[in-house]
Amino acid sequence: MEQELKGQFDEFEKPEIIRRKLLPWWIKVFCWIFMLMSVGAIASLITNLFVPNVNLSLYGFSTNTAYSGIGLFIIAVMLLKGFAAYSLWFEKSNAITIAKIDAIVGIAICIASLFILPFSTADGHFSLRLEILLLIPYYWKINKIEYEWDNLETI
């Protein structure tokens, strides 16, 4: 009797699915980079309490102190990227949404730095942000795996 009942429920048991396998190698590498970078962002806040100059730079924005508008902005973006990387690496259910937000914010910041920074700095140099060449494929790949990630389909 027990064998018969066990056989009826076999169709409901799904194998353990590792969502991380849906991510390509380059996103896995960047997950670790951004998780470490977010730890560095928090460390820069602590370090700047004891050391007057802490150099921060991201997407063309740079500053010498963590406790400035640009410094806190850079740290916030680093923490968003770290949170997205953590969510992807540890297969959280909302990781795809967070990763899409991260990609869109990154693309928007890159575009803003292309058009705002040349007019707001004294040197007026135009700099092409190459990060956008990775952010667009990142968004595209995250968008492509979203259905499988959300529905836990087997690979």
Accessible surface in RSA format (square Angstrom, percent):
REM  Atomic radii and reference values for relative SASA: ProtOr
REM  Chains: A
REM  Algorithm: Lee & Richards
REM  Probe-radius: 1.40
REM  Slices: 20
REM RES _ NUM      All-atoms   Total-Side   Main-Chain    Non-polar    All polar
REM                ABS   REL    ABS   REL    ABS   REL    ABS   REL    ABS   REL
RES MET A   1   175.19  90.7 130.07  86.1  45.11 107.4 112.25  95.4  62.93  83.4
RES GLU A   2   145.62  83.6 139.24 105.3   6.38  15.2  54.18 104.8  91.44  74.7
RES GLN A   3   141.15  78.9 135.51  99.0   5.65  13.4  61.45 130.8  79.71  60.5
RES GLU A   4   111.82  64.2  99.85  75.5  11.98  28.5  38.84  75.1  72.99  59.6
RES LEU A   5    82.35  45.9  82.31  58.9   0.03   0.1  82.35  57.8   0.00   0.0
RES LYS A   6   129.65  63.3 122.42  75.1   7.23  17.2  72.73  65.5  56.93  60.6
RES GLY A   7    42.60  52.5   0.00   N/A  42.60  52.5  25.10  68.9  17.50  39.2
RES GLN A   8    96.21  53.8  87.05  63.6   9.16  21.8  37.94  80.8  58.28  44.2
RES PHE A   9   113.96  57.0 113.78  70.5   0.19   0.5 113.78  69.0   0.19   0.5
RES ASP A  10    77.82  54.5  66.68  66.4  11.14  26.3  28.27  66.5  49.55  49.4
RES GLU A  11   139.58  80.1 102.83  77.8  36.75  87.5  43.37  83.9  96.21  78.6
RES PHE A  12   144.77  72.4 120.94  74.9  23.82  62.0 124.73  75.6  20.04  57.4
RES GLU A  13   122.84  70.5 100.96  76.4  21.88  52.1  45.30  87.6  77.55  63.3
RES LYS A  14   154.52  75.4 124.68  76.5  29.84  71.1  85.87  77.3  68.65  73.1
RES PRO A  15    92.14  67.2  75.37  68.7  16.77  61.0  87.33  72.1   4.81  29.9
RES GLU A  16   162.34  93.2 131.26  99.3  31.08  74.0  58.84 113.8 103.49  84.5
RES ILE A  17    29.57  16.8  14.22  10.6  15.35  37.0  16.97  12.2  12.61  34.2
RES ILE A  18    73.29  41.7  69.34  51.7   3.94   9.5  69.34  49.9   3.94  10.7
RES ARG A  19    26.57  11.2  26.57  13.5   0.00   0.0   5.57   7.6  21.00  12.7
RES ARG A  20    67.02  28.1  67.02  34.2   0.00   0.0   9.07  12.4  57.95  35.1
RES LYS A  21   133.12  64.9 110.42  67.7  22.70  54.0  60.08  54.1  73.03  77.8
RES LEU A  22    19.52  10.9   9.26   6.6  10.27  25.8  12.69   8.9   6.84  18.4
RES LEU A  23     5.49   3.1   0.00   0.0   5.49  13.8   0.28   0.2   5.21  14.0
RES PRO A  24    28.27  20.6  15.96  14.5  12.31  44.7  28.16  23.2   0.11   0.7
RES TRP A  25   185.73  74.5 180.74  87.5   4.99  11.7 156.72  83.6  29.01  47.1
RES TRP A  26    59.66  23.9  59.35  28.7   0.31   0.7  42.45  22.6  17.22  27.9
RES ILE A  27     2.90   1.6   2.45   1.8   0.45   1.1   2.75   2.0   0.15   0.4
RES LYS A  28    61.31  29.9  61.11  37.5   0.20   0.5  21.83  19.7  39.48  42.1
RES VAL A  29    73.28  48.2  69.07  62.5   4.22  10.2  73.01  63.4   0.27   0.7
RES PHE A  30    63.85  31.9  63.85  39.6   0.00   0.0  63.85  38.7   0.00   0.0
RES CYS A  31     3.48   2.6   2.14   2.4   1.34   3.2   0.84   2.1   2.65   2.9
RES TRP A  32   120.25  48.3 120.25  58.2   0.00   0.0 113.42  60.5   6.84  11.1
RES ILE A  33    81.08  46.1  77.87  58.0   3.21   7.7  79.54  57.3   1.53   4.2
RES PHE A  34    41.92  21.0  41.92  26.0   0.00   0.0  41.92  25.4   0.00   0.0
RES MET A  35    23.12  12.0  21.49  14.2   1.63   3.9  14.27  12.1   8.85  11.7
RES LEU A  36   120.97  67.4 113.50  81.2   7.46  18.8 113.80  79.9   7.16  19.3
RES MET A  37    43.87  22.7  34.25  22.7   9.62  22.9  23.58  20.0  20.29  26.9
RES SER A  38    15.49  13.1  15.49  20.7   0.00   0.0   3.64   7.7  11.85  16.6
RES VAL A  39    98.12  64.6  96.40  87.3   1.72   4.1  96.98  84.3   1.13   3.1
RES GLY A  40    37.05  45.7   0.00   N/A  37.05  45.7  31.01  85.1   6.04  13.5
RES ALA A  41     1.01   0.9   0.00   0.0   1.01   2.3   0.50   0.7   0.51   1.4
RES ILE A  42    87.74  49.9  87.74  65.4   0.00   0.0  87.74  63.2   0.00   0.0
RES ALA A  43    46.10  42.4  42.53  65.6   3.57   8.1  45.71  64.4   0.39   1.0
RES SER A  44     8.98   7.6   5.39   7.2   3.59   8.3   8.69  18.5   0.29   0.4
RES LEU A  45    42.01  23.4  41.95  30.0   0.06   0.2  42.01  29.5   0.00   0.0
RES ILE A  46    97.25  55.3  96.99  72.3   0.26   0.6  97.25  70.0   0.00   0.0
RES THR A  47    58.75  41.8  54.45  55.2   4.31  10.3  36.97  49.7  21.78  32.9
RES ASN A  48    16.88  11.6   4.46   4.3  12.42  29.9   0.16   0.4  16.73  16.2
RES LEU A  49   118.71  66.1  85.43  61.1  33.27  83.6  88.34  62.0  30.37  81.7
RES PHE A  50   163.97  82.0 129.17  80.0  34.80  90.5 136.03  82.5  27.93  79.9
RES VAL A  51    68.28  44.9  66.65  60.3   1.63   3.9  68.05  59.1   0.23   0.6
RES PRO A  52   111.72  81.4  91.97  83.8  19.75  71.8 102.53  84.7   9.19  57.1
RES ASN A  53   102.51  70.7  88.70  85.7  13.81  33.3  17.39  41.8  85.13  82.3
RES VAL A  54    19.36  12.7  15.73  14.2   3.63   8.7  19.36  16.8   0.00   0.0
RES ASN A  55   121.07  83.5  94.35  91.2  26.71  64.3  32.61  78.5  88.46  85.5
RES LEU A  56    13.91   7.7  10.29   7.4   3.61   9.1  12.94   9.1   0.96   2.6
RES SER A  57    72.63  61.4  52.74  70.4  19.90  45.8  31.47  67.0  41.16  57.7
RES LEU A  58    27.69  15.4  21.74  15.6   5.95  15.0  26.09  18.3   1.59   4.3
RES TYR A  59     8.07   3.8   6.12   3.5   1.95   5.1   5.21   3.9   2.86   3.5
RES GLY A  60    25.27  31.2   0.00   N/A  25.27  31.2   8.78  24.1  16.49  36.9
RES PHE A  61    28.33  14.2  26.90  16.7   1.44   3.7  28.33  17.2   0.00   0.0
RES SER A  62    70.61  59.7  52.96  70.7  17.65  40.6  18.78  40.0  51.82  72.6
RES THR A  63    24.03  17.1  11.69  11.9  12.34  29.4  11.61  15.6  12.42  18.8
RES ASN A  64    91.89  63.4  88.76  85.8   3.14   7.6  13.59  32.7  78.30  75.7
RES THR A  65    45.60  32.4  45.60  46.2   0.00   0.0  36.03  48.4   9.57  14.5
RES ALA A  66     0.00   0.0   0.00   0.0   0.00   0.0   0.00   0.0   0.00   0.0
RES TYR A  67   107.37  50.1  81.42  46.3  25.95  67.5  72.09  54.2  35.29  43.5
RES SER A  68    35.07  29.6  25.00  33.4  10.07  23.2  34.87  74.3   0.20   0.3
RES GLY A  69    62.19  76.7   0.00   N/A  62.19  76.7  42.53 116.7  19.66  44.0
RES ILE A  70    81.42  46.3  79.11  58.9   2.31   5.6  79.92  57.6   1.50   4.1
RES GLY A  71     0.00   0.0   0.00   N/A   0.00   0.0   0.00   0.0   0.00   0.0
RES LEU A  72    90.78  50.6  86.32  61.8   4.46  11.2  86.75  60.9   4.03  10.9
RES PHE A  73    82.45  41.2  75.86  47.0   6.59  17.1  81.63  49.5   0.82   2.4
RES ILE A  74     1.36   0.8   0.89   0.7   0.47   1.1   1.36   1.0   0.00   0.0
RES ILE A  75     5.27   3.0   5.27   3.9   0.00   0.0   5.27   3.8   0.00   0.0
RES ALA A  76    56.49  51.9  47.40  73.1   9.09  20.7  51.31  72.3   5.18  13.7
RES VAL A  77    10.03   6.6   8.99   8.1   1.04   2.5  10.03   8.7   0.00   0.0
RES MET A  78    15.91   8.2  15.91  10.5   0.00   0.0  14.59  12.4   1.32   1.7
RES LEU A  79    66.13  36.8  61.73  44.2   4.40  11.1  62.13  43.6   4.00  10.8
RES LEU A  80    45.93  25.6  40.95  29.3   4.98  12.5  44.95  31.6   0.98   2.6
RES LYS A  81     5.85   2.9   4.95   3.0   0.90   2.1   2.82   2.5   3.03   3.2
RES GLY A  82     3.53   4.4   0.00   N/A   3.53   4.4   2.15   5.9   1.38   3.1
RES PHE A  83   108.96  54.5 102.70  63.6   6.26  16.3 106.71  64.7   2.25   6.4
RES ALA A  84     0.81   0.7   0.81   1.2   0.00   0.0   0.81   1.1   0.00   0.0
RES ALA A  85     4.02   3.7   1.52   2.3   2.50   5.7   3.43   4.8   0.59   1.6
RES TYR A  86    94.87  44.3  94.87  54.0   0.00   0.0  59.94  45.0  34.93  43.1
RES SER A  87     1.13   1.0   1.13   1.5   0.00   0.0   0.00   0.0   1.13   1.6
RES LEU A  88     1.54   0.9   1.54   1.1   0.00   0.0   1.54   1.1   0.00   0.0
RES TRP A  89    40.15  16.1  40.15  19.4   0.00   0.0  31.56  16.8   8.59  13.9
RES PHE A  90    96.48  48.3  80.17  49.7  16.31  42.4  82.33  49.9  14.14  40.5
RES GLU A  91    44.88  25.8  33.88  25.6  11.00  26.2   8.43  16.3  36.45  29.8
RES LYS A  92    86.46  42.2  83.83  51.4   2.63   6.3  38.70  34.8  47.76  50.9
RES SER A  93    86.44  73.0  70.46  94.0  15.98  36.8  38.13  81.2  48.31  67.7
RES ASN A  94    76.46  52.7  71.90  69.5   4.56  11.0  30.72  73.9  45.74  44.2
RES ALA A  95     0.00   0.0   0.00   0.0   0.00   0.0   0.00   0.0   0.00   0.0
RES ILE A  96     2.26   1.3   2.26   1.7   0.00   0.0   2.26   1.6   0.00   0.0
RES THR A  97    76.24  54.2  75.13  76.2   1.11   2.6  48.20  64.7  28.04  42.4
RES ILE A  98    18.06  10.3  17.88  13.3   0.18   0.4  18.06  13.0   0.00   0.0
RES ALA A  99     0.00   0.0   0.00   0.0   0.00   0.0   0.00   0.0   0.00   0.0
RES LYS A 100    38.02  18.6  38.00  23.3   0.02   0.1  18.11  16.3  19.91  21.2
RES ILE A 101    86.37  49.1  85.17  63.5   1.20   2.9  86.34  62.2   0.03   0.1
RES ASP A 102     5.13   3.6   4.98   5.0   0.15   0.4   0.00   0.0   5.13   5.1
RES ALA A 103     0.03   0.0   0.03   0.0   0.00   0.0   0.03   0.0   0.00   0.0
RES ILE A 104    95.04  54.1  93.86  69.9   1.19   2.9  94.59  68.1   0.45   1.2
RES VAL A 105    48.99  32.2  47.01  42.6   1.98   4.8  48.99  42.6   0.00   0.0
RES GLY A 106     1.01   1.2   0.00   N/A   1.01   1.2   0.89   2.4   0.12   0.3
RES ILE A 107    34.68  19.7  34.68  25.8   0.00   0.0  34.68  25.0   0.00   0.0
RES ALA A 108    55.31  50.9  45.80  70.7   9.51  21.6  51.34  72.3   3.97  10.5
RES ILE A 109    16.31   9.3  14.92  11.1   1.39   3.3  16.31  11.7   0.00   0.0
RES CYS A 110     0.00   0.0   0.00   0.0   0.00   0.0   0.00   0.0   0.00   0.0
RES ILE A 111    77.19  43.9  77.19  57.5   0.00   0.0  77.19  55.6   0.00   0.0
RES ALA A 112    31.40  28.9  25.47  39.3   5.92  13.5  31.19  43.9   0.21   0.6
RES SER A 113     0.92   0.8   0.00   0.0   0.92   2.1   0.00   0.0   0.92   1.3
RES LEU A 114    19.72  11.0  18.87  13.5   0.84   2.1  19.00  13.3   0.71   1.9
RES PHE A 115   126.04  63.1 121.95  75.5   4.09  10.6 122.50  74.3   3.54  10.1
RES ILE A 116    96.69  55.0  93.22  69.4   3.48   8.4  96.20  69.3   0.49   1.3
RES LEU A 117    31.41  17.5  31.13  22.3   0.29   0.7  31.33  22.0   0.08   0.2
RES PRO A 118    16.32  11.9  10.99  10.0   5.34  19.4  11.03   9.1   5.30  32.9
RES PHE A 119   175.32  87.7 142.60  88.3  32.72  85.1 146.60  88.9  28.71  82.2
RES SER A 120    78.35  66.2  38.37  51.2  39.98  92.1  42.88  91.3  35.47  49.7
RES THR A 121    62.38  44.4  48.29  49.0  14.09  33.6  50.96  68.5  11.42  17.3
RES ALA A 122   117.41 108.0  68.52 105.7  48.89 111.2  80.67 113.6  36.74  97.3
RES ASP A 123    94.26  66.0  61.68  61.4  32.58  77.0  35.04  82.5  59.22  59.1
RES GLY A 124    41.70  51.4   0.00   N/A  41.70  51.4  17.37  47.7  24.34  54.5
RES HIS A 125   132.44  72.4 119.85  83.3  12.59  32.2  79.35  81.8  53.09  61.8
RES PHE A 126   130.82  65.5 102.46  63.5  28.36  73.8 102.46  62.1  28.36  81.2
RES SER A 127    49.79  42.1  44.57  59.5   5.22  12.0  38.64  82.3  11.16  15.6
RES LEU A 128   115.72  64.4  96.76  69.2  18.96  47.7  96.76  68.0  18.96  51.0
RES ARG A 129    45.66  19.2  45.00  22.9   0.66   1.6   0.52   0.7  45.13  27.4
RES LEU A 130   114.36  63.7 107.96  77.2   6.40  16.1 108.37  76.1   5.99  16.1
RES GLU A 131    56.38  32.4  51.89  39.3   4.49  10.7  37.39  72.3  18.99  15.5
RES ILE A 132    25.25  14.4  25.25  18.8   0.00   0.0  25.25  18.2   0.00   0.0
RES LEU A 133   115.68  64.4 104.84  75.0  10.83  27.2 106.52  74.8   9.16  24.6
RES LEU A 134    89.59  49.9  88.88  63.6   0.71   1.8  88.88  62.4   0.71   1.9
RES LEU A 135    12.23   6.8  11.94   8.5   0.29   0.7  12.23   8.6   0.00   0.0
RES ILE A 136    94.47  53.8  93.31  69.5   1.16   2.8  93.77  67.5   0.69   1.9
RES PRO A 137    51.43  37.5  48.40  44.1   3.02  11.0  51.32  42.4   0.10   0.6
RES TYR A 138    26.33  12.3  26.33  15.0   0.00   0.0  22.45  16.9   3.88   4.8
RES TYR A 139    68.01  31.8  68.01  38.7   0.00   0.0  40.31  30.3  27.70  34.2
RES TRP A 140   149.85  60.1 147.60  71.4   2.26   5.3 121.05  64.5  28.81  46.7
RES LYS A 141    44.11  21.5  44.11  27.1   0.00   0.0  10.31   9.3  33.80  36.0
RES ILE A 142     0.05   0.0   0.05   0.0   0.00   0.0   0.05   0.0   0.00   0.0
RES ASN A 143    70.63  48.7  59.84  57.8  10.79  26.0   0.47   1.1  70.16  67.8
RES LYS A 144   125.25  61.1  98.44  60.4  26.81  63.8  68.84  62.0  56.41  60.1
RES ILE A 145     5.98   3.4   5.87   4.4   0.12   0.3   5.98   4.3   0.00   0.0
RES GLU A 146    49.01  28.1  49.01  37.1   0.00   0.0  10.01  19.4  39.00  31.8
RES TYR A 147   139.65  65.2 134.16  76.3   5.49  14.3 100.67  75.7  38.97  48.0
RES GLU A 148    56.20  32.3  55.50  42.0   0.69   1.7  13.74  26.6  42.46  34.7
RES TRP A 149     0.01   0.0   0.01   0.0   0.00   0.0   0.01   0.0   0.00   0.0
RES ASP A 150    75.68  53.0  50.70  50.5  24.97  59.0  24.61  57.9  51.06  50.9
RES ASN A 151    68.08  46.9  51.77  50.0  16.31  39.3  15.14  36.4  52.94  51.2
RES LEU A 152    74.03  41.2  72.62  52.0   1.41   3.5  73.22  51.4   0.81   2.2
RES GLU A 153    70.09  40.2  64.33  48.7   5.76  13.7  29.73  57.5  40.36  33.0
RES THR A 154    86.78  61.7  70.36  71.3  16.42  39.1  39.62  53.2  47.16  71.3
RES ILE A 155   130.33  74.2  66.62  49.6  63.71 153.6  89.05  64.1  41.29 112.0
END  Absolute sums over single chains surface
CHAIN  1 A     9852.3       8449.1       1403.2       6813.5       3038.8
END  Absolute sums over all chains
TOTAL          9852.3       8449.1       1403.2       6813.5       3038.8
